[in-house]
Every structure is written in C-alpha cells, then in structure tokens.
Amino acid sequence: MTTYVTTPIYYVNALPHLGHAYTTIVTDVYSRFRRLCGDEVRFQTGTDEHGEKIAEAAAKAGETPRQYADRIAAAFAETWPHLAIQPDHIIRTTDPVHVRTVQGILQLVHDRGDIYFSEYEGLYCQGCERFLTEKELVEGNCPDHQAPPKLINEQNYFFRMSNYQEWLIEHIHRNPEFITPERYRNEVLSFLSEPLEDLCISRPTSRLTWGVPLPFDEKFVTYVWFDALINYLTGIGYPDGPDFPRYWAEAEHVIAKDILKPHAIYWPTMLRAMGLAPFKRLHVHGYWNVDATKMSKSLGNVIRPVELVATHGVDTVRYFVLREMSFGLDASFSSDAILARHNSDLANDLGNLFSRSLTMIDKYADGRMPVREAEAACTPDDQELMSAMSAMMVQYRDNMDGFRFHRALQAIWEVIGLLNRYIVNNAPWELAKNPRQAERLQTVLSFLGEALWKITVVLKPVMPETAGKMATALGMSESFVAVTIDDISGWNRLPAGVVIDKGTQLFPRLEKKAPADGTQVAPKGPGKKKESPGDGAGLITFDQFKTVELRVGEIVAAEKVAKSERLLKLTVKAPEERTIVAGIAAQYSPEALIGQRVIVAANLKPAKLMGILSHGMVLAAKEEQPDGTEKLVLATVAGPIAPGSRVA
Ligand code: MSP
C-alpha cells in the first residue's frame, strides 16, 4: 500500500508556532503510523512564498521578497528536526519546478475553456487574500481578521469554478470520508447549497509582481491560492513523473479549519478542471488557543515549538498535543496542562510501569526475558490482559487511521493502567518468596515484558525517541528499526532470553521552575540543586555573575555548516583558538566575519551542533521585528583590545 500525506504549505510571513507545529506533528505521526502498517509513505510539507502578504512583510523587514522568503523558509525547515518531524520532501512555491508546473496547469485549464477575462468588483480581505461574500462578513468585518474588506474593482482572469459545483456536491455525498470530521463536511455542504461564484485567479502586475506570471498574459501574476494548492501535485512529479499516479491516487491533506474553503472547494474543482481525480481524504482540525485566548503576537502569547521542546523534551510535546486536542475541535495550551500530562501520563503511568517491570525482570529472572508457561496455565487475570491488549490493538489502528489520535492514546493508556493493576494483583515479590510459584512468577514477568514490547511499538509513531529507548531496554533495538504492526499481533512475539536493561529512566519528573514567570520547568530529582536566583526576585549576586567567563574573541576563520541554513562554524581566538558554532548564517556571510571582535561566553560546556563540537558561544543582540521575525546583531567592543581580554 502507498500513502501520500501533506501539511498545508505555511506562509513565510511569520515564524513557526504551536499551530504550525501541531499540523506537522500530526502529519508526521500519521506517516510513521502508515509506515508501521507496512505502507510506502511520502510525507510532504513546505512553504507558501508568493503573494501580497509576503511582499508586504518583506518590505517591512527591509528585504527583497526572495531574501525574506529564503530566511523564513529556512526557519521552518530547521524547526522540524527539533520536533522529530521527518518529511520526505519540503516544497517551496518559489522552486522553479513549481513555477513551471503552475504555468503548465494554467495553460491547460485556459485551453480547456475554464479561464476567462472579466471585470469584477468585490470585497477583498488582504489577510485572507481573497474576495469575501457579504454573507461571510460579521458586522461588516472579515471574521478571521476583524477588519473591513476593501471594495476593489479590477479586470482579472477567472476560473469557472461554478461549472463544477454540482459535481462536487455529488462527490461529497458519495464519499463520506472525503472531508472529516463530519462537522466540516456539513459546513462545506451548507456553503455549497448557495450558488458558487467563479474564482478570481490573477492579480494585475500594477498591484503585485511577487507571483507566478500568467503564461497567457504577462500583465498578471497568479492568485496565491491557485499557485499554492498546486504544490500538492508538483511535489510528486505531476504531470509525468513516474511516481505521480501511484501517490496521487492516495493523497490525503491535513489542514486546520481556517483554510477549509480553499481545500474543500477551490482545490477539488481545480483538479476536476485539469482532468484529475480529487484527493482521497481531507482531515480538518481545530485551533490551538493559549490559556483559552487566541494566540497572537499582539497579546505576546505565541508559543514557539523549539522553546517548548527545550523545556519539556520532544516526546512530551508530541504526546501532549496529540492527547490534549480532540482532532477537529479547538484546544487550549497551558504550561500547567503540559506539565500535568508529562508528570502524570508519562512519568507516573508509563515511566513507572516500565521501570518497575524491568526492575522485577532484572531481579527475579536474571535480567533476561523469561519463558512463559503453556497457554492452559493462564489465569483469568492473564486472559483479561490478553484480550485487553488485542482490543487495544484494534482501537489503536482504527483511531490512528481515522485521525482520532487522542482516542488511540486513551486506548494505550487504558492498558497501561491495567498492567499496573496486574502487577499489584499478581505481586511478583510475593511469588518470589515461594519456590513452588517459580513458574507462575516467570509467566507473570513474561506477560509484562511482552505487553511492554507491544506498547513500545504502538508508541513508535507518536514518541519515536522514547520508543527507541524502550526497545533498547527490552533488548529489541535491532527488531525495532523495521518493526511492523503485524510483528506484534498475537502473543509470544518477544523472544525469551533477550537481555533487558533496567537502568533506563524514560521521563524524569518536571516541576515548575521558581518563580519569575511560572512558565518554565526543570527536572526534579533528589539532590539536584535548584538554580534559584540570589534573592528570589530575578536578581543574581555578583558572585553568580562572575561564574560566566566572558572574553573578547577575534574571528579568524568562518565557514558555512553543511545542510544548515542557520549555522556558521567559527574559529575564534580568545586567546587560544577554539571552534564555536553560531546561529548567525542568515545575518552574516562567513567572509564578512573575518577579523571581527566578538564577545564570547568562554566557559560553557561544549555542545554538539550538527555534529560539530562547539566550545562556547558568541553573544548577539536580538530584536523582534513587527512581523515576528528576529533581527540579530553581534555584540562587540567599542575600541581595539587584545583577543582573550576578560569582559566584566
Ligand atoms: N499558505 C496557506 C496554506 C496554503 S496550503 C496550499 C496558509 N498558511 S498559514 O501559514 O497561515 O498556515 C495555516 C495553517 O497553519 C493552518 O491551516 C494550520 O494547519 C496551522 N495553524 C496556524 N495557526 C493555528 C492554530 N492556532 N492552531 C492550529 N493550527 C493552526 O494558510
């Protein structure tokens, strides 16, 4: 079987936040799940780089649209590895192959008679980059951007979308899975109960030049949505790439409710006009709010995924977003909620079950997976466990396939609860006291081991790092790499005799870090000294300040780090030469840096970045720009001074 699954391509007018991360995590989890089922999977994400919004944001940032798009597209691409997201392809609408594909399609649809030239007057929302109907307005405003649309009168090209309205209604009725969850399908059908207007698909170059030129009229560029949706075809080699037919037949798109209309109406009708079959399924999720308020730059509550990962760990973030949001409905993020999920579901339920089970296998079975008694000797407790595991597997598959991730996880956590009870009921520590119960003890332990292996495998798509650790601790790291769901169906799938490692702690408990903003968390643990500020009010003592060794450094060599848009490898004299990796490639070219004096934090523990060991950090000032991007300028000294001089 084949799977082709996509995220929306994100506008490059803002840096990635929790909302973008959620859609992309979901898509990554789904693709990993399909791989686990044995499918050949293609997972695509990318960036949407043309149009008015981007041209305007670039102008504000004092950059050309291309420089600007390059910078933000790199920020998106560099975010995904932090979240353990592994797309097979990252497309950019400025890729020349995409531009050619868009032009080919425009010509085709034009030749088929579905594009015409006309004058139009309508209410245009710049935020949405589309004309709105009167009905969509709320008190005269665009409901998404809370601003009145502009009345625009223009000559433009139009796509005969209305030609395909009847066909689309019929298609949605015939294919209940085409748009899910059902509420969004109903929303689309309700919209389609009114006559569809044709779609304006061009913008005059007098107003906008940052777009794909129309192949049949150079005075116009393509409307950004017509350009953007086509990415789903470009990425798999439309029209004549060898894999195109195979992938397109299985296409599934994941989006949030904000872009339902372009995906559920423009896109299928465009495909129909091109003579292509529509995509297979459209999965629509709700919106993340923060502390029950809309996430917005002006409120200063935008959640950056990389920061979340730094404080909570990648798998906690992945688990949290999937478990907390019922796919289709809105959800609210709060630092208390993620902390609670981490400590309760992950550290307590899963983490404790895992470590207590392995500790017992270590103690009572010499650290090897034990052999189980014959089936006939199973107690009702064992039977209950086996049937609960089988039921979980069915629910897991069904819910993962149906994008009900929170339910799939609930099903796993139900068996985790059951296993914790199984341990209490069967009390291996009591069985160990009675030599006549030796066989029973081994059976109980083997049930635990086997159940943990199954849990490891089903968690692999959601928490790849943790599942990897679990597999290693269970002595199954080799099988883990290519394991499929069929490999864990039935029982006795974990070979007796494999050597386990009880020393793995999966999730150290986290506690709220005192006290400044209450949003940070820190690992909890006996004997670990809290890094509390000197007087508890965010101030530090001079002695604390002195612990950071700041020195003047001179950059003597600089080069780009392969496969990174952000990192430079610097050789800095301070006074001895050391390698420092710095995230300044977007702002500084390597040549411009040679000879520059910088301030170096010299006594930082070395850390590996893209495989290069960095000994310290160069300091830079950051300024958030109105568009949410960051301006970065290196810190330096005001006059000539020898490299290595202490800064204090
Ligand atoms: N460029 C268009 C999409 C073109 S696809 C052919 C676009 N880009 S966007 O950057 O605005 O991204 C919108 C998508 O980002 C949403 O559909 C959703 O996937 C994600 N999210 C943005 N904010 C979100 C939340 N607050 N909550 C959940 N997801 C959100 O629209």
Residues whose N, C-alpha, C, O or C-beta is under 5 A from the ligand:
A	BS01	MSP	P8 I9 Y10 Y11 G19 H20 T23 D48 A228 L229 I255 A256 I259 G286 Y287 W288
